[in-house]
Amino acid sequence: MKSDRVIFKNVLNAGVNLAVLDKGKQVHACIVKAAWESLVFVENPFVDMYSKSRSLQSVSQAFDNISICDLVSCSKVILAYAHHNHGQEALQLFEQMQQEGVKPDLTILMGVLSGLQ
């Protein structure tokens, strides 16, 4: 059976909710192979999955694959950094986000502040 973006998105969301890192990595590899990794709706769940698995290097790599730094993507990564006590990285992304013209919301501001504690 051929897979499409919708199938991958649903499988990915199920994997993220279960926080099954090995299976999630396999799905991520399939998406990269299909050249869909630049789509925001595809990469954002990987950011969540890798954050839940404490794999911040993979969080960063998934974020780097996103072609547009939008509010949702930035907040997911900032919150991942903050949650895992990487406040400096959260602050750097916050500054990058502002330089790119993305306006922070309350969630992002709280994430940056909590990461700096």
C-alpha positions in Angstrom: 0.0 0.0 0.0 1.3 3.5 -0.9 1.5 5.9 2.0 0.6 9.5 1.8 1.0 12.6 4.0 -2.3 12.0 5.9 -1.4 8.4 6.8 2.0 9.4 8.0 0.5 12.3 10.0 -1.9 10.0 11.8 0.6 7.3 12.4 3.0 9.9 13.7 0.5 11.5 16.1 -0.4 8.0 17.5 3.3 7.4 18.1 3.9 10.7 19.7 1.0 10.1 22.1 2.5 6.8 23.0 6.1 8.3 23.1 7.5 5.3 21.3 10.8 6.6 20.2 12.1 3.7 18.1 8.9 3.5 16.0 8.7 7.3 15.7 12.2 7.4 14.4 11.2 4.8 11.7 8.3 6.9 10.7 10.5 10.0 10.6 13.0 8.2 8.3 10.1 7.2 6.0 9.0 10.8 5.8 12.5 12.1 5.1 12.8 9.5 2.4 9.5 10.7 0.9 10.8 14.3 1.0 7.9 15.5 3.2 10.0 16.6 6.1 9.9 20.4 5.3 6.2 20.5 6.0 5.4 22.1 9.3 2.5 19.8 10.2 4.9 16.8 9.7 7.9 18.0 11.7 6.0 19.6 14.7 4.9 16.2 16.1 8.5 15.0 15.8 9.6 17.9 18.0 7.0 16.7 20.6 8.1 13.1 20.3 11.8 13.9 20.7 11.1 16.2 23.5 9.1 13.6 25.4 12.0 11.2 24.8 14.6 13.8 26.1 16.4 13.8 22.8 17.1 17.5 22.4 19.6 17.1 19.6 16.8 15.4 17.6 14.4 18.2 18.6 16.9 20.7 17.1 17.3 18.6 14.0 13.5 18.3 13.5 13.1 22.0 13.9 15.9 22.7 11.4 14.0 20.7 8.8 11.0 23.1 9.1 11.0 25.5 6.2 9.1 28.2 8.1 9.7 29.3 11.7 6.1 29.9 12.7 4.6 30.6 16.1 3.6 26.9 16.8 7.0 25.5 15.7 9.0 28.0 17.7 6.9 27.6 20.8 7.2 23.8 20.7 11.0 24.0 20.6 11.3 26.7 23.1 9.1 24.8 25.5 11.1 21.6 24.9 14.4 23.4 25.7 12.8 25.1 28.8 11.3 21.8 30.1 14.7 20.1 29.9 16.6 23.0 31.6 18.2 24.4 28.5 17.3 28.0 29.0 20.1 29.4 27.0 19.0 27.6 23.9 15.4 28.7 24.5 16.6 32.3 24.8 18.6 32.0 21.6 15.6 30.6 19.6 13.4 33.4 21.1 15.9 36.0 19.8 16.0 34.3 16.4 12.3 34.2 16.3 12.0 37.9 16.9 14.6 38.6 14.2 12.5 36.7 11.7 9.5 38.7 12.6 7.5 36.1 14.5 5.6 37.7 17.4 5.8 35.8 20.6 2.7 34.9 22.6 2.3 34.3 26.3 3.2 30.6 26.0 6.6 31.4 24.4 7.3 34.2 27.0 6.5 31.8 29.9 8.7 29.1 28.3 11.7 31.4 27.9 11.3 32.6 31.5 10.9 29.1 32.9 13.9 27.9 31.0 16.0 30.7 32.6 15.3 29.7 36.2 
